[in-house]
Amino acid sequence: MTVDRVALVTGAARGQGAAIVAKLVADGFRVAATDLMIDDLRMSTADLGGAVIALELDVTSAEQWQWAVHATVEEFGSLGALVNNAGVLHRASLDDETPDGFEGSWRVNCLGPFLGIRTALPHLRRVDGAAVVNTCSTGAIRPFPNHAAYGSSKWALRGLTQVAAAELAPDGIRVNAVFPGPVATPMLDESTQERLAARAAAGRLARPAEIADAVAFLLSEHASFITGSELVVDGGQCLQIG
């Protein structure tokens, strides 16, 4: 089987997304790294050379998705892998949540991946071994109070992953999800990281590279018989009760 090694990664400017880009480049991929924070993105990809192009992308915009996919194919000739990594973490109690806050989380965390899959699909169908990986969350496995918008949007992404895997399997396109627990990235402030690490089964948070390794595996030929899978990378968080 010939796998086309061109990937588009969203939320790639820093933390987990930047680690995914670096890992895929190390594995021989050419990568379109995308993010709203274009200056940070250019800085994080500056040392990766011609294997990476940095593209500004608002994942909630169908028009910007069309442009980003077109730019990727123009630069690299094809697109065989999509990593829907962009996400927002929004906390509020049910009493304090607002319609705008709730919808904003859903637009980034679920609508964005849907738009990405839909836009990339014609190109993925042309590639042997095409694959999609969605970044879900342990918040889509167990409930966390004050995370109604975030948790429900990630549950929706979990469902979207399953539907897409079933629908696209006849096309030979694999669709899987990673479920990170807490990761040491700028998404979590220092005090939150310390609190979560103190309660973690593994005694620490995940490193971004550990999530990147899981994503890279699911995109690789080593996972050629895996679709609709939910790979939990949480250091045992989901084993804890309470």
C-alpha positions, 0 to 999 in steps of 0.5 A: 500500500502506498501512503501519501505523506501530505498532512494538514494539521489544525491548531498547530501553532504551539503545544500539542499541535506544534508537537504533532507537526514536528513528529509528522515531519520527522516521520517523512510527511510534508505538512500544512500547519494551520492556526489562527495565531499565524505569527506564533505558527510561523515561529514554531515552524521556522526550523522545519524548512520546506517540509512545512507551510504555515497557513492562517485558518479559522476552522469555523469558516467554510471559505477558509477551509476551502482556501487552506486545502487548496493551498496545501494541494497547490504546494504539495500536490495532494492531501492524504492525512487530516489532523483536526487538532484545533480546540478551545477549552471553555469552563462555566457552570450551567448557571453562568454559561451563555448561548454565545459561550456554548455555541463558540465551543461547539463551532471550534470543537465540532463544526471545525472538524466537520468542515475539515473532513468535508473539504478534504474528502475529495482529495483524501479519496484519491489517496491510498491509505488516507486517514483522519485523526480527530483530537477528542478528550477524556471529557468525552468519556467522563463528565467534568463539572463546569464543562458543559460546552467543552464536554458536550462538544467533545462528545459530539466530536466523538460521535462525528468520528464514529459516523465518519469512520463508518461512512468512509470505510468503503472509500478506504479512508480511516477515521480515528480519535485520540483522547488526551487527558491533561497535557502540559500546554499553554491551554492550561495555566500553571496553577491548573497544571499543578493541581491536575498533576498532583491528582494524576494517577501517573503523577504528572501531565502528558507531554505534547510529544506523547500525544503526537506519537499517538496521532502519528501512529494512527496516521501510519501504515502500522494502523492500516487496519484500525478505524473508528478507534478511540485511543485514550492517552491519559496516564490512567485518568479515566481509571480514577473515580471521583 
